[in-house]
Amino acid sequence: MRVSLNEIKKYVDLPNNLSDKQIAYDMTLRTVEVDEVEDVSKKYHDIVVGRILEVKKHPNADRLRICITDIGEDKPVQIVCGGSNLYEGEYVVVSKPGAEVVWHGEGEPVKVEETKMRGETSYGMICASSEVYLSDFFPSTDETEIIDLKGIECKPGDNISDIVEMNDTVLEIDNKSLSNRPDLWGHYGIARELSAIYNVPLKNLPKYELDRNLPEYHVEIQEIEKCHRYVAVEIDGIYEKESPIWMKSLLSKAGQRPINAIVDITNYVMMIVGQPLHAFDRTHVSGEKIIVRNAKENEELLLLDNNTSKLTTDDLVICDENAAMALAGIRGGKKDSILPDTKGIVLEVANFSASTIRKTGKRFAEKTDASIRYEKGIDTQRVDEGVNLALRLIKEIFPDSKIVKYKDTYPNETNKNKIKISEKFLDKRLGKKIPREQIEQILTSLGYELSYNNGEYEVIVPTWRSTGDVTIKDDVMGDIARILSFDSFEAKPINITIEQPIIQNDITLDRRIREYLSYSCDFYEIYTYPWIDEKYIHTAKIDTTSSLLLATPPAPELAYLRSSLIPGMLEAIVKNLRYYDEFKLFECAEIYQKGDYRPSSKDEILPIQDNYLTGCIVGKDAKEIFYEAKGIIENMTRYCHMESIKLEKIEKPAWADKNAYLNITKDNEIIGSLGLLSVQTMTESKIKRTNVAIFEINFDKLVPYNSRTNKYERLPELPLVEKDLSILVDKEVSWKKIEESVKSMAKEVEFIDEYKGNQIPNGKKSITLKVRILNEGTTMTSEQINEKMNTILNTLDKECGATLRTE
Amino acid sequence: MKEKLEEIKTKGLEKIENVKNTEELEEVRKELTGKNSTLSEVLKSMKSLSPDEKKSIGMLATEIKGVFAENINHKEKELIASMSVLKEPIDLTIPGKKVTRGALHPITQMRYDLNDAFLSLGFEVYSEDDISSEKYAFDNLNFAKEHPARQSMDTYWIKGTEEKEGSERLCLRPHLTGGSVRYLQKHGAPARFVYPGGAYRNETTDARHERAFVQYEALIVDKDISFSSGMVLIQTILEKVFGRKINTRMREGFFPFTEPGYEIDMECLVCGGKGCKVCNHNGWIEVMPGGVIHPNVLKSAGLDSEEWTGFYINIGLDRLVMMRYGVDDVRLFHSTDLRFLKQFK
């Protein structure tokens, strides 16, 4: 909504020396956020009234004229102009050098300069309305038509912004921010807020004394739950004409295009009091009767462009004896149009229920200025304000008009809410004691009526806040707090009483694991979207039978919600391979699957949602990155203080290479996997010239320790003897077998290296291991050491067919 | 003989003096004091001398040997003191060896900073799942039946449930607030907890708008607290995050689940409050909506609104992180782009 401060000042005398910016700031803090403060006069600088003294032929151009023009300066100036309606004595709009105009009404503004046109000097230009932002005031029929100010009181040199009343500031407010305040959808409502903010009186809206003895217009409301009030006024002597400049000016500033006086009056009233109005051409209403009813089955509404709108029996329509004339509160049809032959009107000022308008409006997917207001819930009393203001304006603009019939059908009045609030409640919730006079002053200025009795206020909410906005005492407390300004309350410290220590091991484990991966293992954490590109679900070979889909996905290929973090990781790998050859990424996030999960109540059945962790290592050497990933998982339990997990080869993940995968298990349950990406998955995902090791773990299955668990070990009194052994074994012999066979004979066995190369016979491999041996109680002699090493070698030979490798 | 010894001494000392390094010195030591040294040769050839001569020459030779040893030791000390582990000087301007370490996502880092701050204020950390129901996302929170946020233009509903209602209509949570009722139903009051997480809304994206964003919400429920306590909380948090006092303002705001509701703006750190593109030229950035918990929400949580009250604050982590580093495009957070993520080590 766009609010004119000049208009506001008609209803409230704001304190002196208050800048427009300050008004916007105070409103932002207390009522609603003002998005922009726009000085609407700005664009009219250096645009003035001129009077053409002489029109001469241009010596070098047939279509151009030279106009000697008085622009209120010492001497008349010469302006070259191609306008089709130039004459001597004409009052025109002149853009002086320095003004900013829009050439032919299109594109960005351009600065006017003193130039030569075909050899003749031109001091600025004589303008058409679209060039100088005046289309709303002086609509033109043809591009070459310049503005003729005939009939408008002005003199050469006058600023055009004064003539069209554009020396004003407009506050721009996002409609969304006003959705909870139906009372603010007109200038008068905003004026009321400012009167409360600055504690200055609000002026009354103009009244109109209606002749009570008029004959009745026939109105029948069939749906009193949907139409709470309907005022119909038949007026003679109304015809199509332009509205006065001041009215066009306000409409223009409010973002409404002026059309003709009667339509403009209805729009103007809506902009001031927030009450929509409608005018029907009197002769279009067949049978001089208005019926408010539900649409019939298959009924249609004829529109101005001769198209029709299909209606349903839920839609409320305004009808004459024969057919629907308008969709109540939303839009009119052909019959409500004011046309050149209009001689009289029936004016509708009505109240429709918010839910009706919302429902029908939603189906038509169209919001109008009227429907936006109705769907917020307007009080029925506002009809009076609308009628009064409209009739006054009609009398002013059509002095010869005459009201011939009138009818107010009022089945359903908005009741004022009554709320009791104790002083104690206010003191406690506001955090300080506000004097009674101040509370009374604030609430009264917002339109509340209130009485005080024995520590309790009884508050009567004004009708314009009683349509759903203010219903409970907390709402009233909120009104007091905001008008005082939330900022004016002293910040109160919060008391901390520690009853129990906060121990949240699962939260701590989550953090430990992320920090372990980032800080110890060189990974970068990524965030992906919960919806994933179908392409990567396919390349990762993820089964989608139990996956969930979005009803309205961001894009057709993004409908699946992730049931694994792998596809998202694949996409991230592909993206980053454009810039990096080697990197490590991880993500912790939820995955979803169809299922039965009831976290809060029996009736709420949610899908299964598990926290997962996935990580990848991208690098050329497949074997190296595999063991690196394996090491990261193996060491995780120790570094992150959690119960142990195991790595076993049980079941190949769909995306993994057949020769390089392991499952992560805990208590004999598979809780994740680790492996190299298969050639197929990489090829299909377009991951080229590199390899990827990936792991994925169900985070929720990891169990944190409550505290540190490892026991201190006494330092050995005797030195450990450390020996490296390089042995030759068959390729098929696993490290695990070698380790198992030596374990019982040594204090520690450590893998050092595996080697298959030129010097190693075919079918064999070399393994280097380190053993640490120790004799309980005594230092080992070299004989004892040799003896022990021999036993180890013999065992290795017997169990694994190992021979000591000779250099 | 004596002259010969004197000559050995002079030459020997000269040799020691001219030694350049410790290896050479070892050579010289062998040559002058070893078994095959000239001095030894001299002593060996003493057999032909008289006992007196033997004695005086012997003494002289021993003395020279001592002088040699002393000079060699002295020279050795001198050499060690001037020695370097390097054969030749190195280029000190070559950069040092890189430390490789990854990084947490900048939003996770902010989350942990806030967790630390809130833990010190006695808040528990709670988390709700991504997928929730209309009952928890809207009904419990006092959203009107026809509130536009319930439409599929705003909220991501799960296919197959979009036409259902209440607990059967499932969605990616559009905000975190639904989690507050879950927590309160389970744990009751008094309560003070934070619940960070992702929220999702059907939006058109641009540099300032995302479909997936990360929020950090805090809730206190207690007796006898006023909304102005929220101010302290917010100031504490901002100070913790930015390391200095940040100007804030608290203004009117409307949310179905609060009464009264407020918006908390912080001064724009990009322009210092003067007005710039990031703050839409008004000098303030909306970072934290909040407000007093609406009685109807307390009712859904099974709490008596006459007895209990409390307030929310909701921190838009994306926005806060954007302020912290001057990030100008919110979409970068979900871009998975390492060129971006590597900046937050």
Interface residues (C-beta under 8 A of the other chain):
Chain A: T28 L29 R30 T31 V32 E33 D35 S177 S179 N180 R181 S355 R358 K428 R429 L430 G431 K432 I472 D474 D475 M477 G478 D479 A481 R482 F486 D487 F489 E490 A491 K492 P493 I494 I496 T497 I498 I502 Q504 I507 R511 R514 E515 L517 S518 Y519 C521 D522 F523 Y524 E525 I526 Y527 T528 Y529 P530 L548 L549 L550 A551 T552 P553 P554 A559 L561 E571 A572 K575 N576 Y579 Y580 F583 K584 L585 E590 Y592 P599 S600 S601 D603 E604 I605 L606 P607 Q609
Chain B: T100 R101 G102 A103 L104 H105 I107 T108 Y112 N115 L119 L121 G122 F123 E124 V125 E128 D129 D130 I131 S132 S133 K135 Y136 E146 P148 S152 M153 Y156 W157 I158 K159 G160 T161 E162 G166 S167 E168 L170 L172 R182 Q185 K186 G198 Y200 N202 R211 A212 V214 I220 D224 I225 S226 F227 S228 S229 M231 V232 L233 Q235 R249 M250 R251 E252 F254 E259 P260 G261 Y262 E263 N280 V292 H294 P295 T309 F333 H334 S335 T336 D337 L338 R339 L341 K342
